[in-house]
Amino acid sequence: MRLLFMAGFGPIPDDLSSSRKLYSKDLEIEFNEYEGGYMDAQGLDGSKAFAIWPLSLAAEDCFGTKVWPEEMPKPQAWLEFEVEDVQQASEEMRRRGIGS
């Protein structure tokens, strides 16, 4: 598997207001804001995407509910990489027991 670069990164906050204050107000990053609290800064230098993905939206995307399951550790951030060959990378990750 050949990683080309980090494509995106961002926090997954349980408390959106404190993240909004830090990134938008204190660091003055300009975001596009969407329903549910998702915020992205596509024009930020250094990666293709920087976004705040609220825990409630992550739970909905992963488990179909707005509440993160108590038995699962809460994620702190998301990270994406761009790879040379998605099919080959997916197969290699499955062979290593990562993902489904």
WOGILIN-V924770 format. One record per residue. N is the residue number from 1. RES is the residue in one small letter. OMEGA is omega as a letter, one per 20 degrees, with the letter a starting at -180 (NA if undefined). Layout:
N_RES_OMEGA, N_RES_OMEGA
//
This chain:
1_m_r, 2_r_r, 3_l_r, 4_l_r, 5_f_r, 6_m_a, 7_a_a, 8_g_a, 9_f_r, 10_g_r, 11_p_r, 12_i_a, 13_p_r, 14_d_r, 15_d_a, 16_l_a, 17_s_r, 18_s_r, 19_s_r, 20_r_r, 21_k_a, 22_l_a, 23_y_a, 24_s_a, 25_k_a, 26_d_a, 27_l_r, 28_e_r, 29_i_r, 30_e_a, 31_f_r, 32_n_a, 33_e_a, 34_y_r, 35_e_r, 36_g_r, 37_g_r, 38_y_a, 39_m_r, 40_d_r, 41_a_a, 42_q_a, 43_g_a, 44_l_a, 45_d_r, 46_g_r, 47_s_r, 48_k_a, 49_a_r, 50_f_a, 51_a_r, 52_i_a, 53_w_a, 54_p_a, 55_l_a, 56_s_r, 57_l_r, 58_a_r, 59_a_r, 60_e_r, 61_d_a, 62_c_a, 63_f_r, 64_g_r, 65_t_a, 66_k_a, 67_v_r, 68_w_a, 69_p_a, 70_e_a, 71_e_a, 72_m_r, 73_p_r, 74_k_r, 75_p_r, 76_q_a, 77_a_r, 78_w_a, 79_l_r, 80_e_r, 81_f_r, 82_e_a, 83_v_a, 84_e_a, 85_d_a, 86_v_a, 87_q_a, 88_q_r, 89_a_r, 90_s_r, 91_e_r, 92_e_r, 93_m_r, 94_r_r, 95_r_a, 96_r_r, 97_g_r, 98_i_a, 99_g_a, 100_s_NA
//
